[in-house]
């Protein structure tokens, strides 16, 4: 069943004062957010009132090197089994907004301390047509990193921090072809193949922030899975 009618977010937004106190490497990432509009993406934008609202947390941390917090879904899950992803899930009625939902879900899945998370803004809402979800990608800085672990083992196999340098490295970048025919950007990092919606978001941020380096799109990885094409690439 669809949520009550609402107006979906069509453009990225950065909070007032978001750049204050940020490390220099993160500033172009945050600045680029407000330049990203859904109508500039090769991605279906939902009509008002359609789709179940969800959110993911794109959490940047210092590292020892700058990094991104990611999870790997449990292999026993019916949807997205074994796939790397950002923490996230459905927006509940008790959540103030998508930003609150993204942080809550990250706490539930990874055990992180929300007091150390500073939300900076969000990308436009993105429509996953097959699954019926409308996803708000929330951008945040891990000001005070805390211990993380797979808090919900039935849903999360592992939690990892992926170095930003490894995501940028052209040697780790590949094109991933789904059995459905979809082709999108992928990353070989931390013994994982990051692809689909998550890989597309990372690719989008790297490109718009100017952090991306030229890489060989002809390096192709074919997925050996049987699934519906609910992991359409996010491309610009």
C-alpha positions in Angstrom: 0.0 0.0 0.0 1.3 3.5 -0.9 2.0 6.1 1.8 -0.2 9.1 2.1 0.3 11.6 -0.7 3.4 13.8 -0.3 5.7 15.9 -2.4 9.0 14.0 -3.1 12.3 15.8 -2.9 13.6 16.6 -6.4 16.9 18.2 -5.6 19.8 17.8 -3.2 20.0 20.0 -0.2 22.8 21.0 2.2 22.0 22.3 5.7 22.9 25.9 6.6 26.4 25.9 8.1 27.0 22.3 7.0 30.6 23.2 5.9 31.6 24.6 9.2 34.2 22.5 10.9 34.3 19.9 8.1 37.7 18.4 7.1 38.9 19.8 3.7 38.5 16.5 1.9 34.8 16.3 2.7 33.8 19.8 1.7 33.6 19.2 -2.1 31.4 16.1 -1.4 29.0 18.2 0.7 29.0 21.1 -1.7 28.2 19.0 -4.7 25.0 17.7 -3.1 23.0 20.8 -3.7 23.8 20.7 -7.4 22.3 17.3 -8.0 18.7 17.2 -9.3 16.6 14.2 -9.9 15.6 15.4 -13.4 19.2 15.3 -14.4 19.5 11.6 -13.5 18.6 8.8 -15.8 16.3 7.5 -13.1 12.6 7.4 -12.9 11.2 10.0 -10.5 8.1 9.0 -8.6 4.8 10.8 -9.0 3.4 12.3 -5.8 2.0 9.8 -3.4 3.5 6.7 -5.0 6.0 4.4 -3.3 7.0 3.5 0.2 9.4 6.0 1.7 12.8 4.8 2.9 16.2 6.3 3.6 19.9 5.3 3.6 22.8 6.8 5.6 25.9 7.7 3.6 28.2 8.3 6.5 31.7 9.6 5.9 34.3 9.1 8.6 38.0 10.0 9.2 39.3 6.6 9.2 42.6 6.3 9.9 41.8 7.5 6.3 38.6 9.1 5.0 36.0 6.3 4.7 32.4 5.3 4.3 30.4 3.1 6.6 28.9 0.1 4.8 27.1 -3.2 5.7 26.8 -6.5 3.9 23.3 -7.9 3.9 22.9 -11.4 5.4 22.9 -14.2 2.8 19.6 -15.6 4.3 17.6 -12.4 3.4 14.9 -12.8 0.7 15.8 -9.4 -0.9 19.3 -8.1 -1.6 20.9 -11.2 0.0 24.6 -10.9 0.6 24.8 -7.5 -1.1 26.9 -4.6 0.2 24.8 -1.6 1.1 24.5 1.6 3.1 22.6 1.2 6.4 19.0 2.1 6.0 15.4 1.0 5.7 11.8 2.1 5.7 10.7 5.5 7.2 8.4 4.7 10.1 5.5 6.7 11.4 7.5 7.5 14.5 10.4 9.0 12.5 10.5 12.8 12.3 11.7 12.6 8.7 13.9 10.6 6.4 17.0 11.9 8.0 15.9 10.6 11.4 15.0 7.3 9.8 18.4 6.9 8.2 20.2 7.4 11.5 17.8 5.2 13.4 18.2 2.3 10.9 22.0 2.7 11.1 21.9 2.5 14.8 19.8 -0.6 14.7 22.0 -2.3 12.1 25.5 -1.3 13.2 25.2 -0.2 16.8 26.8 3.1 16.2 26.3 6.0 18.7 24.0 8.5 17.0 25.5 11.3 19.1 28.6 11.2 17.0 26.7 11.5 13.7 26.2 15.0 12.1 23.7 15.0 9.3 24.8 17.5 6.6 22.1 17.2 3.9 20.5 14.8 1.4 20.3 13.9 -2.2 17.1 13.9 -4.2 14.6 11.1 -3.6 15.3 8.1 -5.9 12.7 5.7 -7.2 13.3 1.9 -7.2 10.5 1.0 -9.6 10.6 -2.8 -9.1 10.7 -2.8 -5.3 8.4 0.2 -5.0 10.6 2.2 -2.6 11.4 5.9 -2.8 14.8 6.3 -1.2 16.2 9.5 0.4 20.0 9.2 0.5 21.1 11.2 3.6 24.7 12.6 3.8 26.4 12.7 7.2 29.8 13.1 8.8 30.9 10.7 11.6 32.3 13.4 13.9 32.9 11.1 16.7 33.3 7.5 15.5 32.1 4.7 17.8 32.3 0.9 17.8 30.2 -0.8 15.1 29.2 -4.4 14.6 26.5 -6.5 12.9 23.8 -5.8 15.5 21.0 -7.6 13.6 22.7 -10.8 12.4 19.5 -12.0 10.7 19.7 -9.0 8.4 23.4 -7.9 8.5 26.3 -10.2 7.9 29.0 -7.7 8.6 29.8 -4.0 9.0 32.9 -2.4 7.4 34.5 0.9 6.9 35.6 1.3 3.2 38.5 3.7 2.5 37.5 6.5 0.2 40.9 6.2 -1.5 40.0 2.6 -2.4 36.7 3.6 -3.9 38.5 6.3 -6.0 41.3 4.0 -7.1 40.7 3.2 -10.8 42.1 -0.3 -10.3 39.1 -1.1 -8.0 36.5 0.1 -10.4 34.5 -2.1 -12.8 31.2 -2.2 -14.7 28.7 -4.7 -13.4 26.2 -6.5 -15.6 23.1 -7.9 -14.1 21.4 -11.0 -15.7 18.5 -8.7 -16.6 20.8 -6.7 -18.8 21.3 -3.6 -16.6 24.9 -2.4 -16.5 26.1 -0.1 -13.7 29.3 1.0 -11.9 30.9 -1.3 -9.4 33.7 -1.3 -6.9 35.9 -4.2 -5.7 36.8 -3.2 -2.1 37.1 -4.9 1.3 36.6 -8.3 -0.3 33.2 -7.1 -1.6 31.7 -6.3 -4.9 29.7 -3.1 -4.4 27.2 -2.6 -7.2 23.6 -1.7 -8.0 21.9 1.1 -6.2 24.7 1.5 -3.7 27.4 1.4 -6.3 25.5 4.0 -8.4 25.2 6.4 -5.4 29.0 6.2 -4.8 29.7 6.8 -8.5 27.3 9.8 -8.5 29.0 11.4 -5.5 32.5 10.8 -6.8 31.7 12.3 -10.2 29.8 15.4 -8.9 32.4 16.1 -6.2 35.3 16.0 -8.7 37.0 13.1 -6.7 36.6 10.5 -9.4 39.6 9.5 -11.5 39.4 8.1 -15.1 38.7 4.3 -15.1 38.2 1.6 -17.6 34.4 1.1 -18.1 35.2 -1.9 -20.3 36.3 -4.0 -17.3 33.1 -6.0 -17.0 31.9 -8.3 -14.2 28.9 -10.5 -14.9 26.7 -11.3 -11.9 26.0 -15.0 -11.4 22.7 -14.5 -9.7 19.0 -15.1 -10.4 17.0 -12.1 -9.3 14.6 -9.4 -10.4 16.2 -6.2 -11.8 15.6 -4.2 -8.6 19.2 -3.0 -8.5 19.0 -0.6 -11.4 22.1 1.6 -11.8 22.0 5.2 -10.7 23.5 7.1 -13.5 23.9 10.7 -14.5 
